[in-house]
Amino acid sequence: MAKNSASFLGANTPQGFVSFFDELYNPYDNCSAYIIKGGPGTGKSTLMKAIYAECEKRGIATEKIYCSSDPDSLDGLIVPDMAVSIADGTSPHIIEPKFPGACENIINTGNFWDKDKLRQRADEIRSLSLENSLHHRRSAKYLAAAGHIAEENLRLTAKYTDKDKVENFAFRFAQRELPKKKHCAPGKKSKRFISAVTPKGKIFLDKDIRENSYRVIGIEDEFSAVSGSILERIGETAVRNGYDVIFCHCPMKPKMQCEHIIIPEKNLALMTIRSDHNISIEFDRIIHTKRFFYDGINEHSAYLRFNRKFIRELTEESISALKDAKATHDKLEKIYVDAMDFSALEKHCQSICNYIFSKQ
């Protein structure tokens, strides 16, 4: 049975929306990328779900890319064994073809809407689009405030971290679990989010890790003080030793810290355990990080707990703003749905689906 997976390639963060959509495909490889352009509610996610269903029926491993602004919708699919990817190429994760036709193919759902109907409702479309943007900006401001407090916690905990212990632990772990392969090139690094701040709250995508029977090692680290350093060192060593590694970044620190790593060849996942992660996995082993701190950190425990509570409250306000954005987006979608010829779009999508699978 093929192993499916799920992730986010974009996340709502303290820096605004951060995209890893350049991970979808390598335009210099022999691959086919399908980029969907069109308005909200015009069938982009529906097309991807149809292709996913066909892959599932054929037993082809597929990675579903969920939308952090609407986790019930798909932003993309990656089908490694077919060297195919398909994605929503509209804002905020705009994708433009590098080698049109040779690598990328454009699917334009705008060919199936009634321009006159949309033009008649132009003022509504502008108003709702601007309102949606304002809600997203409000969400980002709350996350930015939470991010500043999280950084303050990291600065404080760094003063009490025994960096030599962290280095030695990561080195010994990698030496034991990830021995260097003989005559092998370095492995491939991939970036993902498997957690995200969404209108439905903080979502953690751990289902596939559970169902695919990974050996899961948890690193208990409430403030993410040392887990990121441990995981980066283990992950980089694994890559040097010839293993492909998926670095799963933290939405609160998307460009500087990963909070989980997955090494598929070893069927191994190392995951940071925090109270806000809501991980439902049964861990094979838990690493307690108290051993990496000097005793003086205990004097600041009340301050760190207060900051954690404040971060949680600010994140809840951000989620509330995302709910408002989703409600506004739903109104915008309805306008486009009313203007679409879905029967013609469905035939077009079926022809695309047939073409993709005819090449296999």
C-alpha positions in Angstrom: 0.0 0.0 0.0 1.4 3.4 -1.0 2.1 5.8 1.9 0.3 9.1 1.6 1.3 12.2 3.5 -0.1 15.7 4.3 1.5 19.1 5.0 1.2 22.8 4.6 3.5 24.7 2.2 2.3 28.1 3.5 1.6 29.3 7.0 0.2 32.3 8.9 3.2 33.5 10.9 4.5 36.6 12.9 6.1 37.7 9.6 2.8 37.4 7.7 2.1 34.6 5.2 5.3 32.6 4.6 5.4 30.3 1.6 7.5 27.2 0.8 5.7 26.7 -2.5 9.1 26.5 -4.3 9.2 23.0 -2.8 6.4 21.8 -5.1 8.7 20.9 -7.9 12.1 21.6 -9.5 11.6 23.2 -12.9 15.0 21.8 -14.0 13.9 18.2 -13.4 11.9 16.1 -15.9 8.6 16.9 -14.3 5.1 18.2 -15.0 3.7 21.0 -12.9 0.1 22.2 -13.3 -0.6 25.7 -12.0 -4.3 26.6 -11.5 -5.3 30.3 -11.9 -8.7 31.7 -11.1 -10.9 33.3 -8.5 -12.2 32.0 -5.1 -14.7 29.2 -5.4 -13.9 28.5 -9.0 -13.1 24.8 -8.6 -9.3 24.8 -7.9 -9.5 22.6 -4.8 -12.2 20.4 -6.3 -9.9 19.6 -9.3 -7.1 18.6 -6.9 -9.4 16.5 -4.8 -10.5 14.6 -8.0 -6.9 13.9 -8.9 -6.1 12.8 -5.4 -9.1 10.4 -5.5 -7.8 8.9 -8.7 -4.3 8.5 -7.2 -5.8 6.8 -4.2 -7.8 4.4 -6.4 -4.6 3.5 -8.3 -2.5 3.1 -5.1 -0.2 6.0 -6.0 1.5 7.8 -3.1 0.4 11.4 -2.9 1.2 14.3 -0.6 -1.8 16.6 0.0 -0.9 20.3 0.6 -3.6 21.9 2.8 -4.5 25.5 2.9 -3.7 27.2 6.2 -6.4 29.8 5.7 -9.0 27.1 5.0 -7.8 23.7 6.1 -10.8 21.9 4.5 -9.4 23.0 1.1 -6.3 21.9 -0.8 -3.6 24.2 -2.0 -1.7 21.5 -3.9 -0.7 17.9 -4.6 2.7 16.3 -5.1 2.8 12.9 -6.8 6.5 11.9 -6.6 6.2 8.6 -8.5 4.6 10.4 -11.4 6.8 13.5 -11.2 3.7 15.5 -11.2 2.5 18.4 -9.0 -0.6 20.5 -9.2 -1.2 23.7 -7.2 -3.3 26.8 -6.7 -1.0 29.5 -8.1 -3.0 32.5 -6.9 -2.3 34.9 -4.0 -0.8 34.7 -1.4 1.3 31.9 -2.9 1.6 33.1 -6.5 3.4 30.7 -8.8 4.6 31.8 -12.2 6.0 29.3 -14.8 9.7 29.3 -15.4 9.6 27.1 -18.5 5.9 27.4 -19.7 4.8 24.3 -21.7 8.1 22.5 -21.2 7.6 22.1 -17.5 4.6 24.1 -16.3 1.0 24.0 -17.6 -1.5 26.7 -16.8 -5.1 25.8 -16.0 -7.3 28.8 -16.1 -10.7 28.4 -14.4 -11.5 31.9 -15.4 -12.4 30.5 -18.8 -15.6 29.2 -17.3 -17.1 32.2 -15.5 -19.6 34.7 -16.8 -17.6 38.0 -17.0 -20.8 40.1 -17.2 -22.1 38.6 -13.9 -18.9 39.4 -12.1 -18.6 42.9 -13.6 -22.1 43.6 -12.3 -20.9 42.8 -8.8 -17.5 44.5 -9.1 -18.0 46.8 -6.1 -18.9 43.8 -3.8 -15.9 41.9 -5.0 -13.6 44.9 -4.3 -15.1 45.5 -0.9 -15.0 41.9 0.3 -11.4 41.4 -1.0 -10.3 44.5 0.9 -12.1 43.4 4.0 -10.5 39.9 3.8 -7.1 41.5 3.5 -7.7 43.6 6.6 -8.7 40.6 8.7 -5.5 38.8 7.6 -3.4 41.9 8.6 -5.1 41.9 12.0 -4.3 38.2 12.4 -0.7 38.8 11.5 -0.3 41.7 14.0 -1.5 39.4 16.9 0.9 36.7 15.7 3.7 39.3 15.4 3.1 40.3 19.1 3.1 36.6 20.1 6.3 36.1 18.1 8.1 38.9 19.9 7.3 37.3 23.3 8.4 33.9 22.0 11.7 35.4 21.0 12.1 36.9 24.4 11.6 33.5 26.0 14.3 32.0 23.6 16.7 34.8 24.5 16.3 34.1 28.2 16.5 30.3 27.9 19.6 30.5 25.7 21.5 32.0 28.6 20.9 28.9 30.6 21.5 26.3 27.9 24.4 24.0 28.1 25.3 24.1 24.4 28.0 21.4 24.7 25.5 18.9 26.0 23.2 19.8 23.1 26.0 19.2 20.6 27.1 16.0 22.2 23.6 14.5 22.4 22.9 15.3 18.8 26.2 13.9 17.7 25.8 10.6 19.6 22.2 10.2 18.4 23.1 10.7 14.8 26.1 8.4 15.1 23.9 5.6 16.5 20.7 6.0 14.5 21.9 7.5 11.2 25.3 5.9 10.2 27.0 7.3 7.1 26.1 5.3 3.9 29.0 4.0 1.9 29.7 5.6 -1.5 26.5 7.7 -1.3 25.8 11.4 -2.2 24.3 13.7 0.4 20.5 13.3 0.9 17.9 15.7 -0.2 16.5 18.5 2.2 12.8 19.4 2.0 10.9 22.1 3.9 7.4 21.7 5.2 4.9 22.9 7.9 3.0 20.2 9.6 1.3 22.6 12.0 -0.4 25.8 11.3 -2.5 28.6 12.8 -5.9 28.3 11.0 -9.5 29.6 11.3 -10.1 26.2 13.0 -7.4 26.8 15.5 -4.0 25.3 15.7 -3.9 22.2 13.5 -1.3 19.5 13.7 -1.0 17.0 10.8 0.1 13.9 12.6 -2.4 11.4 11.1 -0.1 10.1 8.4 2.8 9.7 10.8 0.6 7.5 13.0 -0.9 5.5 10.1 2.4 4.9 8.4 3.8 3.4 11.6 6.8 5.7 12.0 9.0 5.2 15.0 8.4 8.5 16.8 10.7 10.1 19.3 9.4 13.1 21.2 11.5 16.0 22.5 9.7 17.5 25.5 10.5 21.2 25.3 7.7 23.6 26.3 9.5 26.7 25.2 11.2 25.2 22.1 14.5 26.3 23.8 16.8 23.5 22.6 14.7 21.1 20.5 15.3 23.2 17.3 19.0 23.1 17.8 19.0 19.3 18.4 16.8 18.7 15.4 18.8 20.9 13.1 22.0 19.2 14.0 20.6 15.7 13.7 18.9 16.6 10.4 22.0 18.1 8.8 24.1 15.1 9.9 21.5 12.8 8.4 21.6 14.7 5.0 25.4 14.5 5.0 25.2 10.8 5.7 23.0 10.2 2.6 19.4 10.3 4.0 16.6 12.5 2.7 15.2 14.6 5.5 12.0 16.6 5.8 12.6 19.7 8.0 9.2 20.8 9.5 9.4 24.4 10.4 7.7 26.2 13.3 5.0 28.7 12.2 6.0 31.1 15.0 9.7 31.1 13.8 9.4 29.9 10.2 12.7 31.0 8.8 15.0 30.2 11.7 13.8 27.0 13.5 12.4 23.6 12.6 10.4 21.8 15.3 10.2 18.3 13.8 12.2 16.2 11.3 11.0 13.2 9.3 13.5 10.7 7.8 11.3 8.4 5.6 14.0 5.9 4.7 14.6 5.1 8.4 10.8 5.3 9.2 11.8 7.8 11.9 10.2 11.0 13.1 11.6 13.3 15.8 9.0 15.8 17.1 8.9 18.6 19.6 6.4 18.1 22.3 4.6 21.3 23.5 1.2 21.8 25.2 -0.1 23.7 22.1 0.8 21.0 19.6 -2.1 18.6 20.4 -0.1 15.6 19.2 -2.1 12.4 19.3 0.8 10.1 18.6 2.0 7.5 21.1 5.8 8.1 21.4 8.3 5.3 21.3 10.7 7.4 23.4 10.6 10.8 25.0 13.7 13.0 25.5 13.3 15.4 28.5 15.2 18.6 27.9 15.8 19.6 31.5 19.2 17.9 31.3 20.3 20.6 28.9 19.7 23.5 31.2 21.7 25.0 34.1 19.9 25.2 37.4 19.4 29.0 37.3 16.6 28.7 34.8 14.2 27.6 37.5 14.3 31.2 38.9 12.5 32.4 35.8 9.8 29.7 35.6 7.0 32.0 36.6 8.0 34.6 34.0 8.2 32.0 31.3 4.8 30.6 32.2 3.3 34.1 32.1 4.8 34.7 28.7 3.4 31.4 27.5 -0.1 32.3 28.7 0.2 35.6 26.9 1.4 33.9 23.6 -1.6 31.6 23.8 -4.1 34.5 24.3 -2.6 36.5 21.4 -2.7 33.4 19.2 -6.4 32.9 20.0 -7.0 36.5 18.9 -5.2 35.8 15.7 -7.4 32.7 15.1 -10.5 34.8 15.7 -9.3 37.2 13.0 -8.7 34.3 10.6 -12.3 33.1 11.3 -13.5 36.6 10.2 -11.3 36.4 7.1 -12.7 33.0 6.3 -16.3 34.2 6.7 -15.6 37.1 4.3 -13.9 34.8 1.8 -16.9 32.5 1.9 -19.1 35.5 0.8 -16.6 36.2 -2.0 -16.6 32.6 -3.1 -20.4 32.6 -3.4 -20.3 35.5 -5.9 -17.9 33.5 -8.1 -19.8 30.2 -7.7 -23.0 32.0 -8.9 -21.0 33.1 -12.1 -19.4 29.7 -12.9 -20.4 27.2 -15.6 -19.4 24.1 -13.5 -20.6 21.6 -16.0 -18.2 22.9 -18.7 -15.4 23.2 -16.0 -16.0 19.6 -14.9 -15.5 18.3 -18.5 -12.3 20.3 -18.8 -11.0 19.0 -15.5 -11.8 15.4 -16.5 -9.8 15.8 -19.7 -6.9 17.1 -17.7 -7.2 14.2 -15.3 -7.3 11.7 -18.2 -4.3 13.3 -19.8 -2.2 13.2 -16.6 -2.9 9.5 -16.0 -2.5 8.6 -19.7 1.2 9.4 -19.4 1.7 6.8 -16.7 
